[in-house]
């Protein structure tokens, strides 16, 4: 079973930036649509950005223009560059394939935006 490993979270002030990374040991990683999700206590996990195998991207309205998703298929890694962070971006961030049959969920990485 594939279980992604997320990293790069932390505490940042409003307006700051963070870059998240996610590695997944799938032999066909490059074929999957990959996504970054986030979850806050008491709320459902939401998809905030996705990227196809060819590099086409899609974003939730709440992060459009501030977040950039990218991938390095040679390293089986997907990234999320987060700029102009807001307190409402505070959440645990996860990556997974965008599919009706997700991989196991990793532990995620905590992002806290606060002054």
C-alpha positions in Angstrom: 0.0 0.0 0.0 1.3 3.5 -0.9 1.3 6.0 1.9 2.6 9.5 0.9 5.0 11.4 3.2 4.3 15.1 3.5 6.8 17.7 4.8 7.5 21.4 4.9 4.8 22.8 7.1 5.3 25.1 10.0 4.4 28.4 11.7 4.4 31.4 9.4 3.1 35.0 9.7 0.3 36.2 7.5 1.7 37.2 4.1 4.5 34.7 4.4 5.3 31.7 2.3 5.9 28.0 2.7 6.8 25.1 0.3 5.3 21.7 1.0 6.7 18.5 -0.4 5.2 15.1 -0.7 6.9 11.8 -1.7 5.0 8.7 -2.8 6.5 5.4 -3.5 4.4 4.3 -6.4 5.9 2.8 -9.5 3.3 4.5 -11.6 3.4 7.9 -9.8 3.8 9.8 -13.0 0.4 8.5 -14.4 -1.7 9.7 -11.5 -3.4 13.0 -11.1 -2.0 14.3 -7.8 -3.6 16.6 -5.3 -3.0 18.6 -2.2 -5.8 18.5 0.3 -6.2 20.3 3.7 -8.3 19.6 6.7 -9.2 21.6 9.8 -10.8 20.1 13.0 -14.5 19.4 12.5 -14.4 19.9 8.7 -14.1 17.6 5.8 -10.9 17.3 3.9 -10.9 19.6 0.9 -9.0 19.5 -2.3 -7.1 22.7 -2.8 -4.9 22.0 -5.9 -4.4 19.2 -8.4 -2.0 18.4 -11.2 -2.3 16.0 -14.1 0.5 13.7 -15.4 1.1 16.3 -18.1 1.3 19.2 -15.7 -2.2 20.8 -16.1 -3.2 22.4 -12.9 -6.4 23.3 -11.1 -7.0 25.2 -7.9 -9.8 25.9 -5.4 -11.0 29.5 -5.6 -9.8 30.1 -2.1 -6.1 29.6 -3.1 -6.1 30.6 -6.7 -3.3 33.1 -7.5 -1.5 32.3 -4.2 -0.7 28.6 -4.3 1.2 26.7 -7.1 1.3 23.0 -7.4 4.1 21.2 -9.3 5.5 17.8 -9.6 8.8 16.0 -10.3 8.0 12.6 -11.7 11.6 11.5 -11.6 11.5 11.9 -7.8 7.9 10.8 -7.3 7.3 14.1 -5.6 4.7 16.8 -5.7 5.1 20.3 -4.3 2.8 23.1 -3.1 4.3 26.6 -3.1 2.1 28.7 -0.8 2.4 32.5 -1.0 0.5 35.3 0.7 -0.6 33.0 3.4 -3.7 33.9 5.4 -4.9 32.7 8.8 -7.7 30.8 7.1 -5.0 28.7 5.4 -4.2 27.1 8.7 -4.8 23.4 8.4 -3.2 20.0 8.1 -2.1 19.5 4.5 -2.1 16.1 2.8 -1.3 14.8 -0.6 -2.8 11.9 -2.4 -3.9 10.9 -5.9 -7.1 12.4 -7.0 -9.2 9.3 -7.4 -12.2 7.4 -6.1 -9.7 5.0 -4.7 -7.1 7.0 -2.7 -3.9 5.6 -1.4 -3.6 5.4 2.4 -3.5 8.9 3.9 -0.2 10.1 5.4 0.2 12.0 8.6 0.1 15.3 6.8 2.0 18.4 7.6 0.7 21.2 9.9 0.5 24.7 8.5 -0.2 27.4 11.0 -0.6 31.1 9.8 -0.6 33.4 12.8 1.1 36.6 14.0 
